[in-house]
């Protein structure tokens, strides 16, 4: 059984909703201390109110795209405030469906800022040996099945997630000598409060086991952050029941 202790601290980005919220709540339920980062303070407070051990949930309201280059320093500030970290789950991200003829450079920059640039610079901060617990610390990034099996109209989104997966595979062997593990989890369509009716209608009927749930992703993330996954790095776990 997966379990953590309160002195094992995990950064969870995107913790105010969706997969990030699910990961934060599960890690807390399993005994860990969670530093939940999100842009919406009200939603962060709502997440903490759901926690099994709210005394071990700490909230940080921040837009990670405001100063991407400064994110390593931000991680250092978090370490000075809370102590060294056992792991990080980068769950913040945005999706976009847009045909190539409508894509503008600004759109690509906006998608890459949160889906690719921010996780890379958060990883840079976490990988600093002064900020993590050393051997067996772990990072998990939420990518997407769209980064592997691409669909029309996903130029920017698929590109950002594919880049994240490729970067993870480069970081893993680079950081392995320091004992750090790096993996991705790539879900297909997941039922969240942010999914639109149009997205649900499009997904209905395509999944033989029904639409994916946040818990389907959070359970895999918790496993990869745990000691039970101590021999796993540089992997991209696709969460999808369609068999593609």
C-alpha positions in Angstrom: 0.0 0.0 0.0 1.2 3.5 -0.9 1.8 5.7 2.1 3.7 8.9 3.0 4.7 10.7 6.1 4.0 14.4 7.0 7.7 15.2 6.7 7.5 14.2 3.0 6.6 17.4 1.2 5.2 17.6 -2.3 4.7 20.5 -4.6 1.5 20.2 -6.6 0.8 22.8 -9.3 -2.7 23.4 -10.7 -4.0 22.3 -7.2 -7.1 24.4 -7.3 -9.0 22.2 -9.7 -9.2 19.1 -11.9 -6.3 16.6 -11.9 -4.1 18.9 -9.7 -6.8 19.0 -7.0 -7.2 15.3 -7.2 -3.5 14.7 -6.8 -3.1 17.1 -3.9 -6.0 15.5 -2.0 -4.8 12.0 -2.6 -1.2 12.7 -1.5 -2.6 14.4 1.6 -4.9 11.4 2.3 -1.9 9.1 2.0 -0.2 11.1 4.7 2.0 13.6 2.8 2.3 17.3 3.3 1.2 19.2 0.2 2.1 22.6 -1.0 -0.7 23.4 -3.4 -0.1 26.1 -6.1 -2.8 27.6 -8.1 -4.0 30.9 -9.5 -7.5 31.0 -7.8 -7.4 31.5 -4.1 -11.0 30.7 -3.6 -10.6 27.3 -5.3 -7.4 26.6 -3.4 -9.3 27.2 -0.1 -12.1 24.9 -1.3 -9.5 22.2 -2.1 -8.0 22.5 1.4 -11.5 22.2 2.9 -11.9 18.8 1.3 -8.5 17.5 2.6 -8.4 14.6 5.1 -5.6 16.3 6.9 -6.0 20.0 6.2 -3.3 20.9 8.7 -0.8 19.4 6.2 -2.0 21.4 3.2 -0.4 24.7 2.5 -1.6 27.0 -0.2 0.3 29.3 -2.6 -1.6 31.6 -5.0 0.6 32.2 -8.0 0.4 32.5 -11.8 3.4 30.4 -12.9 3.5 32.2 -16.3 4.1 35.7 -14.9 7.8 35.2 -14.4 8.9 31.8 -15.9 12.6 32.6 -15.7 12.2 33.3 -12.0 10.6 29.9 -11.1 13.8 28.3 -9.9 14.1 31.1 -7.4 10.5 30.6 -6.5 11.1 27.0 -5.7 14.0 28.0 -3.5 11.7 30.4 -1.7 9.2 27.6 -1.1 12.0 25.4 0.3 13.1 28.1 2.7 9.5 28.5 3.8 8.5 24.8 4.1 11.6 22.7 4.0 13.1 20.3 1.4 10.8 18.5 -1.0 10.3 14.8 -1.6 8.5 15.3 -4.9 6.7 17.5 -7.4 3.6 16.9 -9.5 3.2 19.5 -12.2 -0.5 19.4 -13.1 -1.1 23.0 -14.3 -2.0 23.3 -17.9 -4.4 24.5 -20.5 -5.9 22.9 -23.7 -6.7 24.5 -27.0 -8.4 23.3 -30.1 -7.6 25.5 -33.1 -7.1 24.8 -36.8 -3.7 25.7 -38.3 -5.3 28.6 -40.4 -6.3 30.3 -37.1 -3.1 29.8 -35.1 -1.2 32.9 -34.2 2.3 33.1 -32.7 0.8 34.6 -29.5 -1.5 31.5 -29.1 1.5 29.2 -29.3 3.4 31.3 -26.8 0.5 31.2 -24.3 0.1 27.5 -24.5 3.8 26.7 -24.2 4.2 29.1 -21.3 2.1 27.0 -19.0 2.3 23.6 -20.6 6.1 23.6 -21.3 8.2 26.5 -20.2 6.8 26.7 -16.7 7.3 22.9 -15.9 10.8 23.0 -17.3 11.8 25.9 -15.0 10.0 24.4 -12.0 12.0 21.3 -12.7 15.2 23.3 -12.8 14.3 24.7 -9.3 13.3 21.3 -7.9 16.5 19.6 -9.3 18.7 21.9 -7.3 20.1 19.6 -4.6 19.4 22.3 -2.0 15.7 22.0 -2.6 15.0 18.3 -2.7 15.6 15.3 -0.4 18.2 13.8 -2.7 18.0 10.1 -3.6 14.5 8.8 -4.4 13.0 12.2 -4.9 10.6 12.3 -7.8 9.0 14.6 -10.4 5.8 13.8 -12.3 4.5 15.9 -15.2 1.0 15.7 -16.5 1.3 15.6 -20.3 -1.4 14.3 -22.6 -2.1 11.4 -24.9 -2.3 14.3 -27.5 1.4 14.6 -27.3 1.8 11.0 -28.6 -1.4 10.3 -30.7 -2.3 13.7 -32.2 -5.6 14.8 -33.5 -6.5 17.5 -36.0 -6.7 21.1 -34.7 -4.3 20.5 -31.8 -1.2 22.1 -33.3 -0.2 24.2 -30.2 -1.5 21.8 -27.5 0.0 18.6 -29.0 3.2 20.4 -29.6 3.5 21.6 -26.0 2.8 18.2 -24.6 5.0 16.4 -27.0 7.8 18.7 -26.1 7.2 18.1 -22.4 7.4 14.3 -22.9 10.6 14.6 -24.9 12.2 16.9 -22.3 11.3 14.5 -19.5 13.1 11.7 -21.3 16.2 14.0 -21.5 16.0 15.1 -17.9 15.6 11.6 -16.5 19.1 10.3 -17.3 20.6 13.7 -16.6 19.2 13.7 -13.0 19.5 10.0 -12.3 23.0 10.2 -10.8 21.5 12.6 -8.2 18.9 10.0 -7.4 16.0 12.0 -8.9 13.3 10.2 -10.9 11.4 12.0 -13.7 8.2 10.6 -15.4 5.1 11.8 -17.3 1.5 10.7 -17.1 -0.5 11.3 -20.3 -4.2 11.0 -19.9 -6.8 10.9 -22.6 -10.2 12.7 -21.9 -10.7 13.1 -18.2 -14.0 14.1 -16.7 -13.4 17.3 -14.7 -15.5 20.3 -13.7 -13.7 22.3 -16.4 -14.7 20.0 -19.3 -17.2 21.6 -21.6 -20.5 20.0 -22.7 -19.1 20.0 -26.2 -16.0 18.2 -25.1 -18.0 15.6 -23.2 -20.3 15.1 -26.2 -17.3 14.6 -28.5 -15.8 12.0 -26.1 -19.0 10.1 -25.4 -18.9 6.7 -27.0 -15.2 6.7 -27.7 -14.2 5.1 -24.4 -15.3 1.5 -23.8 -15.0 1.9 -20.0 -16.6 5.3 -19.9 -15.0 8.7 -19.5 -11.8 8.9 -17.4 -12.0 10.2 -13.9 -9.5 12.3 -12.0 -8.8 9.4 -9.6 -7.6 7.3 -12.6 -4.8 9.8 -13.1 -4.1 10.7 -9.5 -3.6 7.1 -8.5 -0.8 6.7 -11.1 0.8 10.0 -10.1 0.9 9.0 -6.4 2.4 5.6 -7.3 5.2 7.3 -9.4 6.0 9.7 -6.5 6.2 6.9 -4.0 8.9 4.5 -3.0 7.1 1.7 -4.8 8.2 3.3 -8.1 11.8 3.6 -7.0 13.0 1.7 -10.2 11.0 3.7 -12.7 12.2 6.8 -14.5 12.0 8.3 -18.0 8.6 6.7 -18.6 5.4 8.2 -20.1 2.3 6.4 -18.8 -0.6 6.8 -21.1 -4.0 6.7 -19.3 -6.4 5.7 -22.0 -8.8 2.7 -22.4 -9.1 3.0 -26.2 -6.1 0.9 -26.9 -4.5 3.3 -29.3 
